[in-house]
Amino acid sequence: MAVDPWDTVLDTAGATEETVTVDLGMARVAGIRSELPVPRDRVLGVEAPERPRIR
């Protein structure tokens, strides 16, 4: 199954094992990237807090 970020199903596989591929136009990709600005909002150089180690 191929699903976009808004839970729209783009294509599904049948009852047997198969590969599903979809074509996305670059305009659609640009639109998704503008609506989901994850790369823009990331903070570089911030590390995750250290967790205690289990011995």
VMD Tcl script that builds the backbone (N, CA, C; Angstrom):
set m [mol new atoms 165]
animate dup $m
set s [atomselect $m all]
$s set {name element resname resid chain x y z} {
  {N N MET 1 A 0.841 -1.164 0.000}
  {CA C MET 1 A 0.000 0.000 0.000}
  {C C MET 1 A 0.888 1.230 0.000}
  {N N ALA 2 A 0.555 2.187 -0.809}
  {CA C ALA 2 A 1.241 3.475 -0.834}
  {C C ALA 2 A 0.254 4.532 -0.352}
  {N N VAL 3 A 0.668 5.277 0.676}
  {CA C VAL 3 A -0.215 6.261 1.312}
  {C C VAL 3 A 0.528 7.583 1.409}
  {N N ASP 4 A -0.159 8.691 1.130}
  {CA C ASP 4 A 0.488 9.993 1.250}
  {C C ASP 4 A 0.419 10.479 2.701}
  {N N PRO 5 A 1.052 11.599 3.023}
  {CA C PRO 5 A 1.084 12.074 4.410}
  {C C PRO 5 A -0.283 12.404 5.010}
  {N N TRP 6 A -1.308 12.535 4.192}
  {CA C TRP 6 A -2.643 12.855 4.685}
  {C C TRP 6 A -3.559 11.633 4.680}
  {N N ASP 7 A -2.989 10.444 4.668}
  {CA C ASP 7 A -3.721 9.170 4.693}
  {C C ASP 7 A -4.549 8.903 3.450}
  {N N THR 8 A -4.207 9.510 2.341}
  {CA C THR 8 A -4.862 9.195 1.082}
  {C C THR 8 A -4.156 7.988 0.478}
  {N N VAL 9 A -4.915 6.927 0.227}
  {CA C VAL 9 A -4.337 5.720 -0.360}
  {C C VAL 9 A -4.095 5.978 -1.842}
  {N N LEU 10 A -2.835 5.855 -2.265}
  {CA C LEU 10 A -2.474 6.106 -3.654}
  {C C LEU 10 A -2.561 4.847 -4.504}
  {N N ASP 11 A -2.253 3.697 -3.906}
  {CA C ASP 11 A -2.355 2.421 -4.605}
  {C C ASP 11 A -2.276 1.298 -3.581}
  {N N THR 12 A -2.851 0.165 -3.908}
  {CA C THR 12 A -2.808 -0.986 -3.009}
  {C C THR 12 A -2.395 -2.223 -3.784}
  {N N ALA 13 A -1.847 -3.178 -3.055}
  {CA C ALA 13 A -1.474 -4.456 -3.651}
  {C C ALA 13 A -2.678 -5.394 -3.603}
  {N N GLY 14 A -2.568 -6.474 -4.347}
  {CA C GLY 14 A -3.625 -7.472 -4.344}
  {C C GLY 14 A -3.469 -8.430 -3.171}
  {N N ALA 15 A -4.078 -9.583 -3.284}
  {CA C ALA 15 A -4.058 -10.566 -2.212}
  {C C ALA 15 A -2.732 -11.314 -2.128}
  {N N THR 16 A -1.940 -11.290 -3.194}
  {CA C THR 16 A -0.650 -11.975 -3.184}
  {C C THR 16 A 0.473 -10.960 -2.990}
  {N N GLU 17 A 1.668 -11.451 -2.710}
  {CA C GLU 17 A 2.811 -10.574 -2.513}
  {C C GLU 17 A 3.168 -9.889 -3.825}
  {N N GLU 18 A 3.314 -8.566 -3.781}
  {CA C GLU 18 A 3.697 -7.806 -4.962}
  {C C GLU 18 A 4.280 -6.472 -4.550}
  {N N THR 19 A 4.903 -5.796 -5.480}
  {CA C THR 19 A 5.483 -4.477 -5.237}
  {C C THR 19 A 4.543 -3.418 -5.786}
  {N N VAL 20 A 4.296 -2.402 -4.984}
  {CA C VAL 20 A 3.426 -1.304 -5.400}
  {C C VAL 20 A 4.307 -0.087 -5.643}
  {N N THR 21 A 4.161 0.525 -6.802}
  {CA C THR 21 A 4.885 1.764 -7.098}
  {C C THR 21 A 3.889 2.819 -7.545}
  {N N VAL 22 A 4.187 4.056 -7.232}
  {CA C VAL 22 A 3.335 5.167 -7.663}
  {C C VAL 22 A 4.224 6.250 -8.249}
  {N N ASP 23 A 3.688 6.997 -9.173}
  {CA C ASP 23 A 4.382 8.133 -9.759}
  {C C ASP 23 A 3.847 9.411 -9.120}
  {N N LEU 24 A 4.761 10.231 -8.627}
  {CA C LEU 24 A 4.379 11.524 -8.071}
  {C C LEU 24 A 5.021 12.605 -8.910}
  {N N GLY 25 A 4.232 13.555 -9.339}
  {CA C GLY 25 A 4.780 14.682 -10.076}
  {C C GLY 25 A 5.577 15.579 -9.145}
  {N N MET 26 A 6.549 16.266 -9.673}
  {CA C MET 26 A 7.384 17.146 -8.851}
  {C C MET 26 A 6.573 18.283 -8.245}
  {N N ALA 27 A 5.502 18.702 -8.894}
  {CA C ALA 27 A 4.646 19.750 -8.324}
  {C C ALA 27 A 3.963 19.232 -7.056}
  {N N ARG 28 A 3.543 17.968 -7.076}
  {CA C ARG 28 A 2.915 17.374 -5.878}
  {C C ARG 28 A 3.935 17.247 -4.748}
  {N N VAL 29 A 5.150 16.827 -5.083}
  {CA C VAL 29 A 6.206 16.714 -4.078}
  {C C VAL 29 A 6.503 18.092 -3.468}
  {N N ALA 30 A 6.609 19.112 -4.299}
  {CA C ALA 30 A 6.871 20.471 -3.811}
  {C C ALA 30 A 5.732 20.946 -2.912}
  {N N GLY 31 A 4.496 20.626 -3.278}
  {CA C GLY 31 A 3.344 21.009 -2.453}
  {C C GLY 31 A 3.375 20.337 -1.096}
  {N N ILE 32 A 3.688 19.048 -1.071}
  {CA C ILE 32 A 3.765 18.322 0.200}
  {C C ILE 32 A 4.877 18.908 1.063}
  {N N ARG 33 A 6.023 19.181 0.460}
  {CA C ARG 33 A 7.140 19.730 1.224}
  {C C ARG 33 A 6.823 21.109 1.788}
  {N N SER 34 A 6.026 21.895 1.079}
  {CA C SER 34 A 5.665 23.223 1.594}
  {C C SER 34 A 4.641 23.120 2.721}
  {N N GLU 35 A 3.787 22.095 2.690}
  {CA C GLU 35 A 2.778 21.914 3.731}
  {C C GLU 35 A 3.324 21.177 4.951}
  {N N LEU 36 A 4.354 20.361 4.781}
  {CA C LEU 36 A 4.998 19.635 5.875}
  {C C LEU 36 A 6.456 20.086 5.951}
  {N N PRO 37 A 6.714 21.187 6.618}
  {CA C PRO 37 A 8.066 21.754 6.616}
  {C C PRO 37 A 9.015 21.087 7.608}
  {N N VAL 38 A 9.052 19.778 7.632}
  {CA C VAL 38 A 9.909 19.061 8.587}
  {C C VAL 38 A 11.376 19.447 8.437}
  {N N PRO 39 A 11.955 19.417 7.228}
  {CA C PRO 39 A 13.369 19.805 7.129}
  {C C PRO 39 A 13.632 21.246 7.586}
  {N N ARG 40 A 12.691 22.145 7.342}
  {CA C ARG 40 A 12.870 23.547 7.745}
  {C C ARG 40 A 12.874 23.688 9.267}
  {N N ASP 41 A 12.069 22.861 9.969}
  {CA C ASP 41 A 11.912 22.989 11.413}
  {C C ASP 41 A 12.933 22.189 12.217}
  {N N ARG 42 A 13.761 21.396 11.555}
  {CA C ARG 42 A 14.711 20.584 12.305}
  {C C ARG 42 A 15.783 21.472 12.943}
  {N N VAL 43 A 16.315 20.985 14.021}
  {CA C VAL 43 A 17.362 21.698 14.747}
  {C C VAL 43 A 18.632 20.873 14.629}
  {N N LEU 44 A 19.611 21.401 13.928}
  {CA C LEU 44 A 20.856 20.676 13.732}
  {C C LEU 44 A 21.757 20.840 14.947}
  {N N GLY 45 A 22.478 19.809 15.252}
  {CA C GLY 45 A 23.425 19.874 16.348}
  {C C GLY 45 A 22.832 19.587 17.714}
  {N N VAL 46 A 21.549 19.287 17.779}
  {CA C VAL 46 A 20.920 18.961 19.056}
  {C C VAL 46 A 20.892 17.450 19.179}
  {N N GLU 47 A 21.469 16.968 20.256}
  {CA C GLU 47 A 21.514 15.524 20.464}
  {C C GLU 47 A 20.398 15.096 21.397}
  {N N ALA 48 A 20.009 13.855 21.272}
  {CA C ALA 48 A 18.988 13.297 22.154}
  {C C ALA 48 A 19.555 13.194 23.567}
  {N N PRO 49 A 18.705 13.353 24.588}
  {CA C PRO 49 A 19.201 13.220 25.955}
  {C C PRO 49 A 19.756 11.813 26.187}
  {N N GLU 50 A 20.791 11.740 26.971}
  {CA C GLU 50 A 21.421 10.453 27.243}
  {C C GLU 50 A 20.534 9.649 28.183}
  {N N ARG 51 A 20.372 8.387 27.864}
  {CA C ARG 51 A 19.544 7.497 28.688}
  {C C ARG 51 A 20.449 6.645 29.568}
  {N N PRO 52 A 19.973 6.306 30.754}
  {CA C PRO 52 A 20.790 5.434 31.605}
  {C C PRO 52 A 20.984 4.075 30.951}
  {N N ARG 53 A 22.162 3.518 31.080}
  {CA C ARG 53 A 22.458 2.229 30.483}
  {C C ARG 53 A 22.072 1.103 31.423}
  {N N ILE 54 A 21.524 0.064 30.868}
  {CA C ILE 54 A 21.163 -1.117 31.655}
  {C C ILE 54 A 22.383 -2.014 31.700}
  {N N ARG 55 A 22.755 -2.434 32.878}
  {CA C ARG 55 A 23.932 -3.299 33.028}
  {C C ARG 55 A 23.523 -4.718 33.260}
}
mol reanalyze $m
mol bondsrecalc $m
mol representation Tube
mol addrep $m
